[in-house]
Amino acid sequence: MPAKRFFTRFSGISDVPAEDLEALSQSLTRAMDVDPASPVSALHAMVRREIRAREAADSD
């Protein structure tokens, strides 16, 4: 699913299911590979922070 569709489907990053969040991260990584100058890197960083926050919450 393209990154844009995630943000029209879910109201916020915290609403994205875990398996879809990982898929979004991979999609953004591919987008950065194609165009390293794109603004996708900030979005990718936000997604990775959410993944790490969820992992930390699960380990508590």
N, CA, C and O atoms as a Maestro MAE file, in Angstrom:
{
 s_m_m2io_version
 :::
 2.0.0
}

f_m_ct {
 s_m_title
 :::
 protein
 m_atom[240] {
  # First column is atom index #
  i_m_mmod_type
  r_m_x_coord
  r_m_y_coord
  r_m_z_coord
  i_m_residue_number
  s_m_chain_name
  s_m_pdb_residue_name
  s_m_pdb_atom_name
  i_m_atomic_number
  :::
  1 25 0.844 -1.170 0.000 1 A "MET " " N  " 7
  2 3 0.000 0.000 0.000 1 A "MET " " CA " 6
  3 2 0.893 1.238 0.000 1 A "MET " " C  " 6
  4 15 1.796 1.335 0.830 1 A "MET " " O  " 8
  5 25 0.666 2.174 -0.900 2 A "PRO " " N  " 7
  6 3 1.479 3.390 -0.928 2 A "PRO " " CA " 6
  7 2 1.326 4.201 0.352 2 A "PRO " " C  " 6
  8 15 0.273 4.176 0.989 2 A "PRO " " O  " 8
  9 25 2.376 4.916 0.722 3 A "ALA " " N  " 7
  10 3 2.383 5.689 1.964 3 A "ALA " " CA " 6
  11 2 1.199 6.646 2.045 3 A "ALA " " C  " 6
  12 15 0.584 6.780 3.103 3 A "ALA " " O  " 8
  13 25 0.877 7.304 0.955 4 A "LYS " " N  " 7
  14 3 -0.218 8.278 0.964 4 A "LYS " " CA " 6
  15 2 -1.527 7.626 1.389 4 A "LYS " " C  " 6
  16 15 -2.319 8.233 2.110 4 A "LYS " " O  " 8
  17 25 -1.755 6.409 0.952 5 A "ARG " " N  " 7
  18 3 -2.998 5.716 1.285 5 A "ARG " " CA " 6
  19 2 -3.084 5.407 2.777 5 A "ARG " " C  " 6
  20 15 -4.183 5.394 3.332 5 A "ARG " " O  " 8
  21 25 -1.963 5.161 3.433 6 A "PHE " " N  " 7
  22 3 -1.979 4.917 4.871 6 A "PHE " " CA " 6
  23 2 -2.571 6.107 5.604 6 A "PHE " " C  " 6
  24 15 -3.339 5.947 6.554 6 A "PHE " " O  " 8
  25 25 -2.207 7.307 5.154 7 A "PHE " " N  " 7
  26 3 -2.605 8.495 5.882 7 A "PHE " " CA " 6
  27 2 -3.991 8.984 5.495 7 A "PHE " " C  " 6
  28 15 -4.529 9.881 6.143 7 A "PHE " " O  " 8
  29 25 -4.575 8.415 4.459 8 A "THR " " N  " 7
  30 3 -5.977 8.706 4.191 8 A "THR " " CA " 6
  31 2 -6.854 7.641 4.839 8 A "THR " " C  " 6
  32 15 -8.037 7.876 5.086 8 A "THR " " O  " 8
  33 25 -6.287 6.483 5.111 9 A "ARG " " N  " 7
  34 3 -7.037 5.386 5.710 9 A "ARG " " CA " 6
  35 2 -7.044 5.453 7.233 9 A "ARG " " C  " 6
  36 15 -8.039 5.081 7.856 9 A "ARG " " O  " 8
  37 25 -5.964 5.915 7.840 10 A "PHE " " N  " 7
  38 3 -5.841 5.963 9.294 10 A "PHE " " CA " 6
  39 2 -5.723 7.410 9.749 10 A "PHE " " C  " 6
  40 15 -5.113 8.238 9.072 10 A "PHE " " O  " 8
  41 25 -6.316 7.707 10.906 11 A "SER " " N  " 7
  42 3 -6.297 9.091 11.378 11 A "SER " " CA " 6
  43 2 -4.937 9.515 11.919 11 A "SER " " C  " 6
  44 15 -4.627 10.706 11.945 11 A "SER " " O  " 8
  45 25 -4.139 8.574 12.344 12 A "GLY " " N  " 7
  46 3 -2.808 8.894 12.855 12 A "GLY " " CA " 6
  47 2 -1.914 7.684 12.817 12 A "GLY " " C  " 6
  48 15 -2.377 6.559 12.630 12 A "GLY " " O  " 8
  49 25 -0.635 7.917 12.995 13 A "ILE " " N  " 7
  50 3 0.334 6.824 12.913 13 A "ILE " " CA " 6
  51 2 0.075 5.767 13.986 13 A "ILE " " C  " 6
  52 15 0.336 4.584 13.770 13 A "ILE " " O  " 8
  53 25 -0.434 6.191 15.133 14 A "SER " " N  " 7
  54 3 -0.691 5.231 16.214 14 A "SER " " CA " 6
  55 2 -1.869 4.314 15.901 14 A "SER " " C  " 6
  56 15 -2.040 3.289 16.561 14 A "SER " " O  " 8
  57 25 -2.687 4.666 14.905 15 A "ASP " " N  " 7
  58 3 -3.829 3.831 14.518 15 A "ASP " " CA " 6
  59 2 -3.475 2.764 13.489 15 A "ASP " " C  " 6
  60 15 -4.290 1.887 13.206 15 A "ASP " " O  " 8
  61 25 -2.291 2.827 12.936 16 A "VAL " " N  " 7
  62 3 -1.876 1.864 11.912 16 A "VAL " " CA " 6
  63 2 -1.533 0.542 12.592 16 A "VAL " " C  " 6
  64 15 -0.724 0.527 13.521 16 A "VAL " " O  " 8
  65 25 -2.129 -0.570 12.153 17 A "PRO " " N  " 7
  66 3 -1.791 -1.874 12.729 17 A "PRO " " CA " 6
  67 2 -0.309 -2.196 12.564 17 A "PRO " " C  " 6
  68 15 0.326 -1.754 11.607 17 A "PRO " " O  " 8
  69 25 0.231 -2.961 13.492 18 A "ALA " " N  " 7
  70 3 1.667 -3.247 13.529 18 A "ALA " " CA " 6
  71 2 2.188 -3.822 12.211 18 A "ALA " " C  " 6
  72 15 3.234 -3.397 11.721 18 A "ALA " " O  " 8
  73 25 1.468 -4.781 11.640 19 A "GLU " " N  " 7
  74 3 1.954 -5.395 10.399 19 A "GLU " " CA " 6
  75 2 1.935 -4.395 9.247 19 A "GLU " " C  " 6
  76 15 2.798 -4.445 8.370 19 A "GLU " " O  " 8
  77 25 0.970 -3.498 9.240 20 A "ASP " " N  " 7
  78 3 0.915 -2.471 8.202 20 A "ASP " " CA " 6
  79 2 1.976 -1.400 8.431 20 A "ASP " " C  " 6
  80 15 2.494 -0.826 7.473 20 A "ASP " " O  " 8
  81 25 2.300 -1.127 9.688 21 A "LEU " " N  " 7
  82 3 3.321 -0.134 9.996 21 A "LEU " " CA " 6
  83 2 4.675 -0.589 9.460 21 A "LEU " " C  " 6
  84 15 5.433 0.218 8.920 21 A "LEU " " O  " 8
  85 25 4.978 -1.857 9.603 22 A "GLU " " N  " 7
  86 3 6.237 -2.389 9.070 22 A "GLU " " CA " 6
  87 2 6.244 -2.304 7.546 22 A "GLU " " C  " 6
  88 15 7.266 -1.967 6.947 22 A "GLU " " O  " 8
  89 25 5.114 -2.607 6.919 23 A "ALA " " N  " 7
  90 3 5.017 -2.502 5.460 23 A "ALA " " CA " 6
  91 2 5.198 -1.054 5.009 23 A "ALA " " C  " 6
  92 15 5.835 -0.794 3.988 23 A "ALA " " O  " 8
  93 25 4.641 -0.115 5.768 24 A "LEU " " N  " 7
  94 3 4.815 1.305 5.457 24 A "LEU " " CA " 6
  95 2 6.284 1.691 5.554 24 A "LEU " " C  " 6
  96 15 6.794 2.420 4.703 24 A "LEU " " O  " 8
  97 25 6.958 1.211 6.575 25 A "SER " " N  " 7
  98 3 8.383 1.505 6.744 25 A "SER " " CA " 6
  99 2 9.182 0.997 5.550 25 A "SER " " C  " 6
  100 15 10.058 1.696 5.043 25 A "SER " " O  " 8
  101 25 8.886 -0.200 5.109 26 A "GLN " " N  " 7
  102 3 9.595 -0.767 3.960 26 A "GLN " " CA " 6
  103 2 9.312 0.019 2.682 26 A "GLN " " C  " 6
  104 15 10.208 0.229 1.864 26 A "GLN " " O  " 8
  105 25 8.067 0.450 2.516 27 A "SER " " N  " 7
  106 3 7.700 1.250 1.352 27 A "SER " " CA " 6
  107 2 8.443 2.584 1.343 27 A "SER " " C  " 6
  108 15 8.905 3.040 0.297 27 A "SER " " O  " 8
  109 25 8.551 3.192 2.498 28 A "LEU " " N  " 7
  110 3 9.260 4.466 2.599 28 A "LEU " " CA " 6
  111 2 10.753 4.284 2.354 28 A "LEU " " C  " 6
  112 15 11.393 5.147 1.754 28 A "LEU " " O  " 8
  113 25 11.308 3.169 2.815 29 A "THR " " N  " 7
  114 3 12.726 2.888 2.566 29 A "THR " " CA " 6
  115 2 12.981 2.772 1.073 29 A "THR " " C  " 6
  116 15 13.965 3.308 0.563 29 A "THR " " O  " 8
  117 25 12.098 2.075 0.374 30 A "ARG " " N  " 7
  118 3 12.245 1.950 -1.083 30 A "ARG " " CA " 6
  119 2 12.136 3.320 -1.754 30 A "ARG " " C  " 6
  120 15 12.875 3.608 -2.696 30 A "ARG " " O  " 8
  121 25 11.234 4.151 -1.283 31 A "ALA " " N  " 7
  122 3 11.068 5.490 -1.863 31 A "ALA " " CA " 6
  123 2 12.329 6.320 -1.666 31 A "ALA " " C  " 6
  124 15 12.715 7.076 -2.557 31 A "ALA " " O  " 8
  125 25 12.976 6.189 -0.509 32 A "MET " " N  " 7
  126 3 14.211 6.938 -0.265 32 A "MET " " CA " 6
  127 2 15.337 6.428 -1.149 32 A "MET " " C  " 6
  128 15 16.206 7.200 -1.553 32 A "MET " " O  " 8
  129 25 15.333 5.129 -1.454 33 A "ASP " " N  " 7
  130 3 16.346 4.575 -2.350 33 A "ASP " " CA " 6
  131 2 16.219 5.158 -3.750 33 A "ASP " " C  " 6
  132 15 17.224 5.389 -4.423 33 A "ASP " " O  " 8
  133 25 14.998 5.394 -4.185 34 A "VAL " " N  " 7
  134 3 14.744 5.936 -5.513 34 A "VAL " " CA " 6
  135 2 15.123 7.416 -5.575 34 A "VAL " " C  " 6
  136 15 15.737 7.863 -6.544 34 A "VAL " " O  " 8
  137 25 14.752 8.177 -4.533 35 A "ASP " " N  " 7
  138 3 15.021 9.617 -4.515 35 A "ASP " " CA " 6
  139 2 15.450 10.041 -3.116 35 A "ASP " " C  " 6
  140 15 14.614 10.445 -2.308 35 A "ASP " " O  " 8
  141 25 16.751 9.954 -2.822 36 A "PRO " " N  " 7
  142 3 17.250 10.296 -1.481 36 A "PRO " " CA " 6
  143 2 16.952 11.740 -1.067 36 A "PRO " " C  " 6
  144 15 16.983 12.046 0.125 36 A "PRO " " O  " 8
  145 25 16.669 12.618 -2.001 37 A "ALA " " N  " 7
  146 3 16.389 14.015 -1.672 37 A "ALA " " CA " 6
  147 2 14.917 14.255 -1.321 37 A "ALA " " C  " 6
  148 15 14.544 15.375 -0.972 37 A "ALA " " O  " 8
  149 25 14.092 13.232 -1.408 38 A "SER " " N  " 7
  150 3 12.666 13.416 -1.151 38 A "SER " " CA " 6
  151 2 12.421 13.650 0.342 38 A "SER " " C  " 6
  152 15 13.256 13.295 1.174 38 A "SER " " O  " 8
  153 25 11.278 14.245 0.677 39 A "PRO " " N  " 7
  154 3 10.944 14.495 2.082 39 A "PRO " " CA " 6
  155 2 10.488 13.236 2.819 39 A "PRO " " C  " 6
  156 15 10.044 13.319 3.964 39 A "PRO " " O  " 8
  157 25 10.592 12.097 2.189 40 A "VAL " " N  " 7
  158 3 10.145 10.839 2.772 40 A "VAL " " CA " 6
  159 2 10.965 10.477 4.011 40 A "VAL " " C  " 6
  160 15 10.465 9.768 4.885 40 A "VAL " " O  " 8
  161 25 12.193 10.939 4.106 41 A "SER " " N  " 7
  162 3 13.035 10.541 5.239 41 A "SER " " CA " 6
  163 2 12.442 10.970 6.572 41 A "SER " " C  " 6
  164 15 12.562 10.233 7.551 41 A "SER " " O  " 8
  165 25 11.812 12.126 6.645 42 A "ALA " " N  " 7
  166 3 11.185 12.566 7.896 42 A "ALA " " CA " 6
  167 2 10.007 11.670 8.248 42 A "ALA " " C  " 6
  168 15 9.817 11.321 9.413 42 A "ALA " " O  " 8
  169 25 9.227 11.302 7.262 43 A "LEU " " N  " 7
  170 3 8.104 10.399 7.486 43 A "LEU " " CA " 6
  171 2 8.601 9.028 7.918 43 A "LEU " " C  " 6
  172 15 8.030 8.408 8.815 43 A "LEU " " O  " 8
  173 25 9.659 8.562 7.282 44 A "HIS " " N  " 7
  174 3 10.227 7.264 7.639 44 A "HIS " " CA " 6
  175 2 10.715 7.283 9.091 44 A "HIS " " C  " 6
  176 15 10.513 6.316 9.825 44 A "HIS " " O  " 8
  177 25 11.344 8.360 9.497 45 A "ALA " " N  " 7
  178 3 11.824 8.476 10.882 45 A "ALA " " CA " 6
  179 2 10.653 8.407 11.860 45 A "ALA " " C  " 6
  180 15 10.757 7.773 12.911 45 A "ALA " " O  " 8
  181 25 9.548 9.051 11.522 46 A "MET " " N  " 7
  182 3 8.375 9.014 12.382 46 A "MET " " CA " 6
  183 2 7.826 7.593 12.502 46 A "MET " " C  " 6
  184 15 7.454 7.156 13.591 46 A "MET " " O  " 8
  185 25 7.778 6.883 11.391 47 A "VAL " " N  " 7
  186 3 7.284 5.503 11.402 47 A "VAL " " CA " 6
  187 2 8.204 4.617 12.242 47 A "VAL " " C  " 6
  188 15 7.729 3.799 13.029 47 A "VAL " " O  " 8
  189 25 9.505 4.777 12.077 48 A "ARG " " N  " 7
  190 3 10.453 3.958 12.857 48 A "ARG " " CA " 6
  191 2 10.331 4.261 14.351 48 A "ARG " " C  " 6
  192 15 10.434 3.348 15.170 48 A "ARG " " O  " 8
  193 25 10.113 5.531 14.721 49 A "ARG " " N  " 7
  194 3 9.919 5.878 16.138 49 A "ARG " " CA " 6
  195 2 8.684 5.183 16.695 49 A "ARG " " C  " 6
  196 15 8.700 4.687 17.821 49 A "ARG " " O  " 8
  197 25 7.615 5.148 15.906 50 A "GLU " " N  " 7
  198 3 6.383 4.487 16.351 50 A "GLU " " CA " 6
  199 2 6.613 2.992 16.522 50 A "GLU " " C  " 6
  200 15 6.128 2.400 17.487 50 A "GLU " " O  " 8
  201 25 7.342 2.374 15.603 51 A "ILE " " N  " 7
  202 3 7.647 0.938 15.718 51 A "ILE " " CA " 6
  203 2 8.446 0.683 16.992 51 A "ILE " " C  " 6
  204 15 8.138 -0.243 17.743 51 A "ILE " " O  " 8
  205 25 9.464 1.496 17.240 52 A "ARG " " N  " 7
  206 3 10.287 1.316 18.461 52 A "ARG " " CA " 6
  207 2 9.468 1.556 19.724 52 A "ARG " " C  " 6
  208 15 9.650 0.851 20.717 52 A "ARG " " O  " 8
  209 25 8.578 2.528 19.703 53 A "ALA " " N  " 7
  210 3 7.727 2.803 20.873 53 A "ALA " " CA " 6
  211 2 6.821 1.620 21.158 53 A "ALA " " C  " 6
  212 15 6.625 1.248 22.315 53 A "ALA " " O  " 8
  213 25 6.272 1.030 20.115 54 A "ARG " " N  " 7
  214 3 5.413 -0.140 20.313 54 A "ARG " " CA " 6
  215 2 6.209 -1.326 20.842 54 A "ARG " " C  " 6
  216 15 5.737 -2.063 21.708 54 A "ARG " " O  " 8
  217 25 7.409 -1.505 20.322 55 A "GLU " " N  " 7
  218 3 8.252 -2.610 20.813 55 A "GLU " " CA " 6
  219 2 8.581 -2.400 22.279 55 A "GLU " " C  " 6
  220 15 8.560 -3.355 23.056 55 A "GLU " " O  " 8
  221 25 8.882 -1.176 22.674 56 A "ALA " " N  " 7
  222 3 9.196 -0.868 24.073 56 A "ALA " " CA " 6
  223 2 7.988 -1.107 24.965 56 A "ALA " " C  " 6
  224 15 8.124 -1.627 26.072 56 A "ALA " " O  " 8
  225 25 6.805 -0.728 24.487 57 A "ALA " " N  " 7
  226 3 5.575 -0.928 25.258 57 A "ALA " " CA " 6
  227 2 5.276 -2.420 25.424 57 A "ALA " " C  " 6
  228 15 4.795 -2.849 26.473 57 A "ALA " " O  " 8
  229 25 5.563 -3.204 24.390 58 A "ASP " " N  " 7
  230 3 5.330 -4.652 24.464 58 A "ASP " " CA " 6
  231 2 6.288 -5.331 25.425 58 A "ASP " " C  " 6
  232 15 5.943 -6.341 26.039 58 A "ASP " " O  " 8
  233 25 7.485 -4.788 25.559 59 A "SER " " N  " 7
  234 3 8.470 -5.420 26.429 59 A "SER " " CA " 6
  235 2 8.282 -5.059 27.900 59 A "SER " " C  " 6
  236 15 8.898 -5.672 28.772 59 A "SER " " O  " 8
  237 25 7.433 -4.067 28.184 60 A "ASP " " N  " 7
  238 3 7.162 -3.682 29.579 60 A "ASP " " CA " 6
  239 2 6.214 -4.631 30.260 60 A "ASP " " C  " 6
  240 15 5.889 -4.443 31.432 60 A "ASP " " O  " 8
  :::
 }
 m_bond[239] {
  # First column is bond index #
  i_m_from
  i_m_to
  i_m_order
  :::
  1 1 2 1
  2 2 3 1
  3 3 4 2
  4 3 5 1
  5 5 6 1
  6 6 7 1
  7 7 8 2
  8 7 9 1
  9 9 10 1
  10 10 11 1
  11 11 12 2
  12 11 13 1
  13 13 14 1
  14 14 15 1
  15 15 16 2
  16 15 17 1
  17 17 18 1
  18 18 19 1
  19 19 20 2
  20 19 21 1
  21 21 22 1
  22 22 23 1
  23 23 24 2
  24 23 25 1
  25 25 26 1
  26 26 27 1
  27 27 28 2
  28 27 29 1
  29 29 30 1
  30 30 31 1
  31 31 32 2
  32 31 33 1
  33 33 34 1
  34 34 35 1
  35 35 36 2
  36 35 37 1
  37 37 38 1
  38 38 39 1
  39 39 40 2
  40 39 41 1
  41 41 42 1
  42 42 43 1
  43 43 44 2
  44 43 45 1
  45 45 46 1
  46 46 47 1
  47 47 48 2
  48 47 49 1
  49 49 50 1
  50 50 51 1
  51 51 52 2
  52 51 53 1
  53 53 54 1
  54 54 55 1
  55 55 56 2
  56 55 57 1
  57 57 58 1
  58 58 59 1
  59 59 60 2
  60 59 61 1
  61 61 62 1
  62 62 63 1
  63 63 64 2
  64 63 65 1
  65 65 66 1
  66 66 67 1
  67 67 68 2
  68 67 69 1
  69 69 70 1
  70 70 71 1
  71 71 72 2
  72 71 73 1
  73 73 74 1
  74 74 75 1
  75 75 76 2
  76 75 77 1
  77 77 78 1
  78 78 79 1
  79 79 80 2
  80 79 81 1
  81 81 82 1
  82 82 83 1
  83 83 84 2
  84 83 85 1
  85 85 86 1
  86 86 87 1
  87 87 88 2
  88 87 89 1
  89 89 90 1
  90 90 91 1
  91 91 92 2
  92 91 93 1
  93 93 94 1
  94 94 95 1
  95 95 96 2
  96 95 97 1
  97 97 98 1
  98 98 99 1
  99 99 100 2
  100 99 101 1
  101 101 102 1
  102 102 103 1
  103 103 104 2
  104 103 105 1
  105 105 106 1
  106 106 107 1
  107 107 108 2
  108 107 109 1
  109 109 110 1
  110 110 111 1
  111 111 112 2
  112 111 113 1
  113 113 114 1
  114 114 115 1
  115 115 116 2
  116 115 117 1
  117 117 118 1
  118 118 119 1
  119 119 120 2
  120 119 121 1
  121 121 122 1
  122 122 123 1
  123 123 124 2
  124 123 125 1
  125 125 126 1
  126 126 127 1
  127 127 128 2
  128 127 129 1
  129 129 130 1
  130 130 131 1
  131 131 132 2
  132 131 133 1
  133 133 134 1
  134 134 135 1
  135 135 136 2
  136 135 137 1
  137 137 138 1
  138 138 139 1
  139 139 140 2
  140 139 141 1
  141 141 142 1
  142 142 143 1
  143 143 144 2
  144 143 145 1
  145 145 146 1
  146 146 147 1
  147 147 148 2
  148 147 149 1
  149 149 150 1
  150 150 151 1
  151 151 152 2
  152 151 153 1
  153 153 154 1
  154 154 155 1
  155 155 156 2
  156 155 157 1
  157 157 158 1
  158 158 159 1
  159 159 160 2
  160 159 161 1
  161 161 162 1
  162 162 163 1
  163 163 164 2
  164 163 165 1
  165 165 166 1
  166 166 167 1
  167 167 168 2
  168 167 169 1
  169 169 170 1
  170 170 171 1
  171 171 172 2
  172 171 173 1
  173 173 174 1
  174 174 175 1
  175 175 176 2
  176 175 177 1
  177 177 178 1
  178 178 179 1
  179 179 180 2
  180 179 181 1
  181 181 182 1
  182 182 183 1
  183 183 184 2
  184 183 185 1
  185 185 186 1
  186 186 187 1
  187 187 188 2
  188 187 189 1
  189 189 190 1
  190 190 191 1
  191 191 192 2
  192 191 193 1
  193 193 194 1
  194 194 195 1
  195 195 196 2
  196 195 197 1
  197 197 198 1
  198 198 199 1
  199 199 200 2
  200 199 201 1
  201 201 202 1
  202 202 203 1
  203 203 204 2
  204 203 205 1
  205 205 206 1
  206 206 207 1
  207 207 208 2
  208 207 209 1
  209 209 210 1
  210 210 211 1
  211 211 212 2
  212 211 213 1
  213 213 214 1
  214 214 215 1
  215 215 216 2
  216 215 217 1
  217 217 218 1
  218 218 219 1
  219 219 220 2
  220 219 221 1
  221 221 222 1
  222 222 223 1
  223 223 224 2
  224 223 225 1
  225 225 226 1
  226 226 227 1
  227 227 228 2
  228 227 229 1
  229 229 230 1
  230 230 231 1
  231 231 232 2
  232 231 233 1
  233 233 234 1
  234 234 235 1
  235 235 236 2
  236 235 237 1
  237 237 238 1
  238 238 239 1
  239 239 240 2
  :::
 }
}
